[in-house]
Amino acid sequence: MNFIDFASIYVKAGNGGNGCTAFLREKFRPKGGPSGGDGGRGGHIIITSDSNLSTLQDVSYNKKYIAKNGGDGKGKNMHGKNGENIYIRVPLGTIVKDAKTDIFIDDLKDNNKEIIIVHGGNGGFGNARFKTQNNPAPRRANQGQIGEEKTLELELKILADVGLVGFPNAGKSTFISKISNAKPKIADYPFTTLEPNLGIVKYHDYKSFVVADIPGLIEGASSGKGLGLKFLKHIERTKVLAYMIDIHSEDISKELKTLQKELRQYNADLIDKPSVLLITKSDTESIDTPNNSIPKNIDKIKISSLKNINLIEAIDMMYKKIKF
């Protein structure tokens, strides 16, 4: 299933039902007075967050959501039926904007949060509502109100505790597959990971946290090169950044600064997040491994996902950085 993190949809709430003009006519009440009922309310369209979803794929298939109109009022003061609401389920982390005005509407970070995105029109009043002392037999009723309509942009930014950041082939996918329940595609060529992968990492007996494998960055990603901006946005929601750099890098410190530069150019606040450095593929370290300059101002550890070297220690290091 392709990862879908953007959708544009049209939503139209139902119109209110019309009020009724009627008069009560019964055997012993030939002039029983006005008895027109009110129209029903049109159906709302409601967006609700669902932690069981991970993409906007279902929403992207259906471009239009139109709720039913309210029923018209009837005689004998019978009110029209309200139109049924339509519920649009989206993943946690979905941002809702008005496509025409680009106005931010809501950010669905909490599970089962509901927002009425367009309101159904109110039903019109029946003529019974207009009875007065001076006008005991009104012959007027209101039409129902028109339901609201909007074109929306839905954008998903994944919610995770730790985001894995590194150049292609840094070992992020192998690492997340070893420490969590994620099963990403793994191969020895650039951009194997074409979509963010989420994995739940169990920590001790009753604790856990979520790790996101962000597709590999390249120099210039913040200006749109490579997979660039499409995935940089997902790093914004993480609490901790785990930089991953191959131990065979010519200069680990320089590579770290390049990664941080791309993040800073995209969003300067990303650099202020708690972070760790995981130096990968340490099982292949030898006397021929480049004499890398390893940065001193960041918590770091050498790991090997293939040989299970220091993976538990890396999990400990990441967990301690998370502020629950």
Buried (B, 14 or more C-beta within 10 A) or exposed (E): EEBBBEBBBBBBBBBBBBBBBBBBEEEEEEEEEBBBBBBBBBBBBBBBBBEEBBBBBBBBEEEEBBBBBBBBBBBBBBBBBBBBBBEBBBBBBBBBBBBEEEEEBBBBBEEEBEEEBBBBBBBBBBBBBBBEEEEEEBEBBBBBBBBBEBBBBBBBBBBBBBBBBBBBBBBBBBBBBBBBEBEBEBEEEBEBBBBBBBBBBEBEEEEEBBBBBBBBBBBEBBEEEBBBEBBBBBBBBBBBBBBBBBBBBEBBBBBBEBBBBBBBBBEEEBEEBBBBBBBBBBBBEEEEEEEBEBBEEEEBBBBBBBEEBBBEEBBBBBBEBBEE
